[in-house]
């Protein structure tokens, strides 16, 4: 049987059980013998929880009063299907870490998550689930191939793919699977248009300074730029994005870390003072050689700069 709960209560049940028992998502899934790709649709309330799992989560029946309806197991199929035939490739579900936070920042910058559903010739609902990080085929090749791909592969224990767009001067790293897309959604990265969804830096990153630094590094590696100001003996680090929510988060995060920066100017946030540039490079820095090669020429430690 499938159980239909009052809106928000199915998610609350799952979250309260996990927090009360101090379980990571990996341990939560192991304890209940259920795949992460199955849990997340329950957690996001895009699928109705099955009665057997509910009984494991609510042994005292505290949430029984929120059950609106019990439905037959094949209800979803009769209604057009809430089950997807998308790839369920097994992945590692990483704990929160500096590496995961940096990857999240990279995704906020040059990444996208896709969740597309369609019906095949047999009228069965199928789907495409993938993430893709895009960069310049020349300037970002080293960064994507030698930093981003290994980062993804090590975090999720998968073999991500490299590719090139035929119609543009762009390359990408891509990884597929419903578990990966659902995991990121559970961490706050909703599939679809990042500006429409107003994606920003999530709380699990904001509340931990080391994670915040790593996330900002991923953001600046992808949507940042470094340069010498024309006809001046000074330099700037700029962050550019068209998502106002993210711009506000980046500026607030820099200030939280003690790095003074400009107000938001159209789509940009600037760091200009030498003392603040030094702070940025010490606390955040870059992993992208596209930026590192320029910064090394600045000689910020020299009294003449």
N, C-alpha and C positions, 0 to 999 in steps of 0.2 A: 504493500500500500504506500501511496505517496501522501504526505501531509502538507496541507496548505495553512500557513501561519498568518497571523496578523502582520502587516507590513513592518519589517525591521526586526521582528522577534526571532526569526530563523537565524539571522546573522548574529544577533545578540547571544543566542544559545550556544552557538559554536565558539564565539569569541570568549564568552565567560568560562566555558569548560577549559579552553586552552590556557587562559590566563590563570585561572584558579589552580590548575595543575602544573603551572610554570613550564609549559611545553613549547618547544620550537615547532614550526610547521612540520619539519621532518619527523620529530618524535611524536607529534600529534597523529600524523598519518600512520606511522609504524604501530602505535598503540592501538589504533582502531582498525588496522589492517585495511586501509583504504588509500587509493592513489590521490596524489595532490590534485591532478587534473579533474578528479571527481568532486573533491572537497570544495574547490574554489567556486564552481557554479552554485553550490549550496550556500557558500559564504556570501556570494554576491547576490543571492536570491534570484538568479536567472533560471534555477532549476529547483523543483520541490524535493525536499529531503525525504529519503525512504524511512519507513517506520522502524526498521531494525536498527538503523544508525541512530535515530532519535532516541530510542530506548537506552542505548549505551551512553548518550550524552546527558540524558535527563532521568537518572534512575529514581529520583524522588518525585518525579512528575510535576515539578514546579512550573513547567511551561505548558502543561496540558490545557490550561485555561485559554491559551492563545491559539489553539488549533481551531481553525474555522471549518475545515472539511477534510475528509479522508477520500482519496481517489484511487481507482484501480491502477495497477502498475503500468498498463499500456495507455493511460490517459494522455500522456504527452504525445505519443505517436498519433492518436486519433485527432488531437488538436493541431497537428501539423509538425509535431516533433520538437521537443526541447533537448533531445540528445543529438550530439554532433558526431559525425564520422571522421572528424579531423584527426590528424596525426597525434598519437599519444606516446611519442618517443619518450622513454624514461630519461630523466635528467637528475642531476644533483640539485637539491634545494638548499642553497647556501644560507648560512647564518648571516646576520648583519655584520658587516666588516668594512674596512676602509676600501677594499677592492670592489665590493658591491656598490658602495657609495660612489666611487669614481665611475664605475660602469653606468650607474643611474644618471650621473651628470653628463656623460657622453650621450646617452639616449635623449636626455632633455635638449641637448645641443643639436646633434646631427642624426639622431635616431628616430625611428617610428615603429610602432607596433600595429600589426594588422590582424583583424579578426573578421573574416568575410564568410557569410553563409550563403548557400545556394542549393538548388535541388538538381540531382542528377537525372539521367534518363529513366531511372526506375522510381522516380518521385521520392527518393530518400534524401533527407537533409544532410548535406555535407558541408565542409568548411575548409578554409585556408587560414592557417595561423602561422605568423612569422614576425620576426623583427629584422630590421635592416638599418645599417649605419652607413651613410654616404659621405664621400669626400672627393676632393680633386685628384684626378688620376696621376698627377705629377707631384704636386705639393704635399698631398696627404698619403701617398702610397706607403712610405716607410712607417708612418704612424698606424695606419689601418692594418697593414700586413704584420708588422712586428710588435705592435703593442695591443691594439684593440682585439684582434683575433685571438691571440694567446690569453688575454684577459677573460674573454667570453668562454673559451674552451676550458680554462682552469676553474672558473667559477661553477660552471654547469656540467662539467665533464662530458662535453659533446665535441663534435668536429664541425665548427661553423664553416660556411662556404664563402669564397671570394668570387667576385664577379665584376663585370664592366658593362655599363650601358652603351649600346651601339649608337644611340642618338645624341649622346652628349659626352663631354670630357669628364666623366665621373666614374668612380669605382665604388664598390660596396662590400661590406661584410654582412652575411645573412645567416640566420639560424631559424629553423622551423620547429613547430610543435605546439600543441595546445597547452601542455604543462608549462612551457616557458612563458607563453603569452599570459596565461592565468596567474603565474607566479608574479610577474611584473605588475599585473593589474592589482594583485593583492598588496603589493608594496606601494601602490599609488599611481602607477603609470597606466592610465586608461588607454586602450587602443583607439585609433582614429586621429583626427586633427588635433594637434597639441595646442594650437591657439584657441580653437573652439572649445576644447576641454579645459582651457586655462590651467594647464599643468604647471606646477611649481615645485619647489623643493619640499619634500614631505617631512612631517614632524620627526620621524625616526632618524632622519639625517640631521635636522636642525638642532635636536637636543643633545647631540654628541659632537663635540668640537672636532675630533679627528675625522669623523665621517664628513662633517661640513667642509673641512679643508679639501678632502679628497673629491667630494662632489664638485666643488668649485674648480678644482684642477681639470676635471672632465669637461666642465662647461667652457672654461677658457681655452682648453686644447681644441675645442670644436668651433665655438662661436666667438672666440677671442682674437685680437690682433695686436701686434706690437710694432712700433715704428718710431723713427726719429722725427720730431716736429720740424717742418720745413723752415730753413733759415734760422733755426734756434739750436742751441747746444743743450737740448732737453728731449725727453722721450715720453711716450705714453703707452699704457696698456688699456685697451678698450674692449668692452663686452657689448656685442650687438645682438639684439633679438627683437622680434615683433610681438612677443607675448608679454604684455604689461605685467601680468601676475609674476612671471619669472623674473623680469627686470627688477621689480620691487623686492623679490626674495634675494636676488644676487646682491643688490645694493645694501639691504638690511644685514645680510650675512657678512659682507666685507666690514661694515661698521661694527658688527658684533665681535669680529676678530681684531678690531683695533686698526683697521686699514681705512684711512680717510679717502673718500672718492667724490666725484661730482654728483650733482643731482641728475636725474634721468633727463637726457636731452634727445627728444624724439624717440630713437630706438637704442640709445647708447648710454653706457656708464663709463666714465674715464677715471683713470688713476694717473696723476701727472707728477706730483712732488717726488723728488728723489728719495726722500725718507720713506714714503709710502710705497714706492716701487720696490725698495729694498725689503720692506715688510712683506709685500706680496710674494716676492721671489723666495723669501725665507719660509713663510708659513704655507704657501700654496704651491707655487712653481708650475712647471710644465712637464708633461711627458711627451709632447709633440715636438720633434726636432725642427719642424717648420718655424716654431717660435723660439726654441732654445738657441738655435744658431744665431738669431738676431740679438737675443739678450746677452750672449757671451761677448758680443762686440761693444756693449755699452760701457763696460768698465765702471760700474756704479760705485765701486769702492774707491775709485780714484778721486782725490780732492779737486781735480780739474773738471770733473763732470758735474 
